[in-house]
Amino acid sequence: MPYPNMPTAVVLTALELEHAAVVEHLSPPTSERIERGLLFDVGTFEGRTPWRVAVAQVGPGNPSAGVLLERAVAVFKPGIAMFVGIAGGRKDVRHGDVVAADAVYDYESGKDGNSIYLPRIKTSAPSFALVQRAQAVVRRSRWQERIKPTPPTTRPAAFVKPVAAGGKIVAHDRSDTARLLAAYCGDALAVDMESYGFLRGAYVNEGVATLVVRGISDLLSDKTEANDRQWQAVAAQNAAAFAFEVLANSHGNDKPATISTDRPPADRWTQHNAPAGGGTVYANQGGDQTIYLDNK
């Protein structure tokens, strides 16, 4: 299916239910594209302008999110890339709420000494333009109308706040990792396993605007299999609705400008000086300056 003039967005997910929630927003028919084993579902989305959207399920973990974003950028050259999925809520959120990250903390970086662990937490940030878009979506509070299959009676809330990312499943609010998060990532509302790797993959690709959107499927204080069954699909659908509201209000030129270091050679400054007491000085604007002294 040709997409001759559409801007392109890439959406990555970790889980099958997240992928399904995203693809549900694409207009049929969709097509498949396989690049070195990674399968993309490609379709269109009608926002303020039509978008070509490529969706891939990359599995859990920061490393795969970063590596496979690199592959997606090389193949599709998107203006926007988003990671959309579910997360655990740390504080100030309820089941089904959505968090769009304005910063992501790599909470597992640190130094393990003889008797003490010293965190060296690193931070990555999504694109300023898309964070601004996300904040506008929160203020206008219309994104809930996009929730599929039908908008819920009780409207979930959305926040633009930090998210913490690491390789562990944090299953309790009194675990060692939960205590570390409380001490060193206190303003993070949610915890996931892919966002930091995704943003690091974007960091090395100039010209791609990025955003992380997470629906809250469980809380650290009540993580149970029953809650997962009840809320995972709901949280994924809510995150997808928020992400597509951001995309619907974005333009193809929302990506950061790429600054080129290639420029044509400048003219040289050439200056012609006559001997003292007479003559004219000639100048030509440009790069280097060369002064010639003669006795005309």
C-alpha positions as CSV (number, residue, x, y, z in Angstrom):
1,M,0.0,0.0,0.0
2,P,1.6,3.3,-1.0
3,Y,2.0,6.2,1.4
4,P,3.5,8.8,-1.0
5,N,3.2,12.0,1.1
6,M,2.4,11.0,4.6
7,P,4.6,11.6,7.6
8,T,5.6,8.4,9.4
9,A,5.3,7.4,13.1
10,V,6.7,4.3,14.7
11,V,5.1,2.8,17.8
12,L,6.9,0.1,19.7
13,T,5.3,-2.1,22.4
14,A,6.5,-4.9,24.6
15,L,3.5,-7.1,24.9
16,E,0.9,-8.6,22.6
17,L,-2.1,-6.9,24.3
18,E,-0.3,-3.5,24.0
19,H,0.3,-4.1,20.3
20,A,-3.3,-5.0,19.8
21,A,-4.5,-1.8,21.5
22,V,-2.3,0.3,19.2
23,V,-3.2,-1.4,16.0
24,E,-6.9,-1.0,16.8
25,H,-6.5,2.8,16.0
26,L,-5.2,2.2,12.5
27,S,-7.5,2.3,9.5
28,P,-7.8,-0.9,7.6
29,P,-6.3,-2.4,5.6
30,T,-3.0,-2.9,7.3
31,S,0.0,-4.6,5.8
32,E,3.0,-6.5,7.2
33,R,6.6,-5.6,6.7
34,I,9.5,-7.8,8.0
35,E,12.9,-6.3,8.4
36,R,15.6,-8.8,9.5
37,G,13.0,-10.8,11.4
38,L,11.2,-7.9,13.1
39,L,7.6,-7.7,11.9
40,F,5.8,-4.4,11.6
41,D,2.1,-3.9,11.1
42,V,1.8,-0.8,8.9
43,G,-1.4,1.2,8.4
44,T,-2.8,4.8,8.4
45,F,-4.2,7.0,11.1
46,E,-6.3,10.1,10.3
47,G,-5.2,12.9,12.6
48,R,-5.0,16.6,11.8
49,T,-3.0,15.2,8.9
50,P,-2.9,11.5,7.8
51,W,0.0,9.5,9.3
52,R,1.6,6.3,8.2
53,V,2.1,4.2,11.4
54,A,4.4,1.2,11.8
55,V,3.8,-0.9,14.9
56,A,6.1,-3.6,16.3
57,Q,6.2,-5.8,19.4
58,V,9.8,-5.9,20.6
59,G,9.4,-7.8,23.9
60,P,10.3,-6.7,27.4
61,G,13.5,-5.0,28.5
62,N,15.6,-1.9,27.9
63,P,18.2,-3.5,25.6
64,S,15.7,-4.8,23.0
65,A,13.7,-1.5,23.1
66,G,16.9,0.5,22.2
67,V,18.3,-1.9,19.6
68,L,15.0,-2.5,17.8
69,L,14.1,1.2,17.7
70,E,17.4,1.7,15.9
71,R,16.2,-0.8,13.3
72,A,12.8,0.9,13.0
73,V,14.3,4.3,12.5
74,A,16.7,2.9,9.8
75,V,13.8,1.3,7.9
76,F,11.0,3.9,8.2
77,K,12.8,7.2,8.9
78,P,9.9,8.4,11.1
79,G,9.3,11.9,12.3
80,I,7.8,10.5,15.6
81,A,8.5,7.4,17.6
82,M,6.6,6.4,20.7
83,F,6.8,3.5,23.2
84,V,3.2,2.7,24.3
85,G,2.3,0.1,26.9
86,I,1.5,-0.6,30.6
87,A,3.4,0.0,33.8
88,G,3.2,-0.3,37.5
89,G,2.1,2.7,39.5
90,R,4.4,4.0,42.2
91,K,2.3,6.8,43.7
92,D,-0.5,9.3,43.0
93,V,-2.1,7.2,40.2
94,R,-5.0,4.7,40.0
95,H,-5.6,1.7,37.8
96,G,-6.2,2.8,34.3
97,D,-4.6,6.2,34.6
98,V,-2.0,7.2,32.0
99,V,1.5,8.6,32.5
100,A,3.4,10.3,29.6
101,A,7.0,10.6,30.7
102,D,8.8,13.9,30.8
103,A,11.9,12.1,32.0
104,V,12.9,8.5,32.4
105,Y,15.3,7.3,35.2
106,D,17.6,4.3,34.7
107,Y,17.4,3.2,38.4
108,E,19.7,0.2,38.0
109,S,22.9,2.2,37.3
110,G,25.2,2.2,40.3
111,K,28.3,1.0,42.0
112,D,28.2,-2.0,44.3
113,G,31.0,-1.6,46.9
114,N,32.2,-3.7,49.8
115,S,29.3,-2.9,52.1
116,I,27.2,-0.3,50.4
117,Y,25.4,0.2,47.1
118,L,25.9,3.6,45.5
119,P,23.2,4.5,43.0
120,R,24.4,6.4,39.9
121,I,21.0,7.0,38.3
122,K,20.9,8.3,34.8
123,T,18.2,10.3,33.1
124,S,16.9,10.4,29.6
125,A,14.3,12.8,28.3
126,P,11.8,12.6,25.4
127,S,11.4,15.3,22.9
128,F,10.4,18.7,24.2
129,A,7.8,19.2,21.4
130,L,6.0,16.0,22.2
131,V,6.1,16.6,25.9
132,Q,4.4,19.9,25.1
133,R,1.8,18.1,23.0
134,A,1.2,15.6,25.9
135,Q,0.7,18.4,28.4
136,A,-1.8,20.0,26.0
137,V,-3.7,16.7,25.7
138,V,-3.9,16.5,29.5
139,R,-5.2,20.0,29.8
140,R,-7.9,19.6,27.2
141,S,-9.0,16.2,28.6
142,R,-10.6,14.9,25.4
143,W,-8.3,11.9,24.9
144,Q,-10.6,9.6,26.8
145,E,-13.0,9.8,23.9
146,R,-10.6,7.8,21.8
147,I,-10.5,4.8,24.2
148,K,-11.5,1.7,22.3
149,P,-13.7,-0.3,22.1
150,T,-15.9,2.3,24.0
151,P,-15.0,5.2,26.3
152,P,-15.5,4.2,30.0
153,T,-18.1,5.9,32.2
154,T,-15.4,6.7,34.8
155,R,-12.7,8.8,32.9
156,P,-9.1,7.9,33.7
157,A,-6.7,10.7,34.5
158,A,-3.4,11.5,32.7
159,F,-0.2,12.9,34.0
160,V,3.1,14.2,32.4
161,K,5.6,13.1,35.0
162,P,8.8,11.0,35.3
163,V,8.9,7.2,34.9
164,A,11.6,4.8,36.3
165,A,12.8,2.0,34.1
166,G,14.9,-1.1,34.9
167,G,15.2,-4.8,34.3
168,K,13.3,-5.9,37.4
169,I,9.6,-6.6,37.9
170,V,8.9,-4.6,41.1
171,A,6.2,-6.7,42.8
172,H,5.8,-5.0,46.2
173,D,6.0,-1.5,47.6
174,R,8.3,-2.7,50.4
175,S,10.9,-4.5,48.2
176,D,14.5,-3.4,48.1
177,T,13.9,-1.9,44.6
178,A,10.8,-0.1,45.7
179,R,12.8,1.4,48.6
180,L,15.5,2.5,46.2
181,L,12.9,4.2,43.9
182,A,11.4,6.0,46.9
183,A,14.8,7.3,47.9
184,Y,16.3,8.2,44.6
185,C,13.4,8.5,42.1
186,G,10.8,9.9,44.4
187,D,8.9,11.9,41.7
188,A,8.5,8.9,39.3
189,L,4.8,7.9,39.1
190,A,5.3,4.7,37.3
191,V,7.8,1.8,36.8
192,D,8.5,-0.1,33.6
193,M,11.2,-2.2,31.9
194,E,11.7,-0.5,28.4
195,S,11.5,3.3,28.5
196,Y,15.1,4.1,29.2
197,G,16.5,1.8,26.5
198,F,13.9,3.2,24.0
199,L,15.0,6.8,24.7
200,R,18.7,5.9,24.5
201,G,18.0,4.4,21.1
202,A,16.4,7.6,20.1
203,Y,19.3,9.7,21.5
204,V,21.6,8.4,18.7
205,N,19.1,9.1,16.0
206,E,18.8,12.8,15.2
207,G,15.6,14.2,13.9
208,V,13.2,11.7,15.6
209,A,10.7,13.2,18.1
210,T,10.0,10.7,20.9
211,L,7.5,10.1,23.7
212,V,6.8,7.3,26.2
213,V,3.1,6.7,27.2
214,R,2.2,4.2,29.9
215,G,-1.1,3.0,31.3
216,I,-1.2,1.9,34.9
217,S,-2.1,-1.8,35.1
218,D,-1.2,-2.4,38.7
219,L,0.0,-0.6,41.8
220,L,3.1,-1.6,43.8
221,S,0.9,-1.9,46.9
222,D,-1.6,-4.4,45.4
223,K,0.1,-6.3,42.6
224,T,-1.9,-9.5,42.1
225,E,-2.7,-11.8,39.2
226,A,-6.3,-10.9,39.5
227,N,-5.6,-7.2,39.1
228,D,-3.4,-8.0,36.1
229,R,-6.2,-9.9,34.4
230,Q,-8.7,-7.1,35.1
231,W,-6.5,-4.1,34.3
232,Q,-3.7,-4.9,31.8
233,A,-5.9,-4.7,28.7
234,V,-7.7,-1.6,30.0
235,A,-4.4,0.2,30.8
236,A,-3.0,-0.7,27.3
237,Q,-6.2,0.7,25.6
238,N,-6.0,3.9,27.7
239,A,-2.3,4.4,26.8
240,A,-3.0,3.8,23.1
241,A,-5.9,6.3,23.2
242,F,-3.6,9.0,24.8
243,A,-0.8,8.3,22.3
244,F,-3.1,8.7,19.3
245,E,-4.6,11.9,20.7
246,V,-1.0,13.2,20.8
247,L,-0.4,12.0,17.2
248,A,-3.8,13.4,16.1
249,N,-2.7,16.9,17.1
250,S,0.9,16.6,15.8
251,H,2.1,17.7,12.4
252,G,4.7,16.0,10.2
253,N,7.1,18.8,11.0
254,D,6.9,18.3,14.8
255,K,10.2,16.5,14.7
256,P,13.4,18.3,15.8
257,A,15.3,20.1,13.2
258,T,18.4,18.4,11.9
259,I,21.3,20.7,11.9
260,S,23.7,20.1,8.9
261,T,27.4,20.8,9.2
262,D,27.8,20.9,5.5
263,R,27.9,24.5,4.1
264,P,29.3,26.0,1.0
265,P,32.8,27.6,1.3
266,A,32.7,31.2,2.3
267,D,34.2,34.0,0.2
268,R,37.6,35.2,1.5
269,W,38.2,38.6,2.9
270,T,40.5,40.3,0.5
271,Q,41.9,43.7,1.4
272,H,44.0,45.8,-0.9
273,N,46.0,48.5,0.9
274,A,47.8,51.3,-0.9
275,P,50.9,52.9,0.6
276,A,50.4,55.3,3.4
277,G,49.1,58.7,2.3
278,G,47.0,57.6,-0.6
279,G,44.9,54.9,-2.3
280,T,41.8,52.9,-1.4
281,V,41.0,49.9,0.8
282,Y,38.9,47.2,-0.9
283,A,37.1,44.5,1.1
284,N,35.1,41.5,0.2
285,Q,33.0,39.8,3.0
286,G,33.7,36.1,3.7
287,G,35.9,33.7,5.6
288,D,39.6,34.3,6.1
289,Q,41.3,37.7,5.7
290,T,44.2,38.3,3.4
291,I,46.0,41.6,3.4
292,Y,48.1,42.6,0.4
293,L,50.6,45.4,0.6
294,D,52.0,46.8,-2.6
295,N,53.4,50.1,-4.1
296,K,51.0,51.0,-6.9
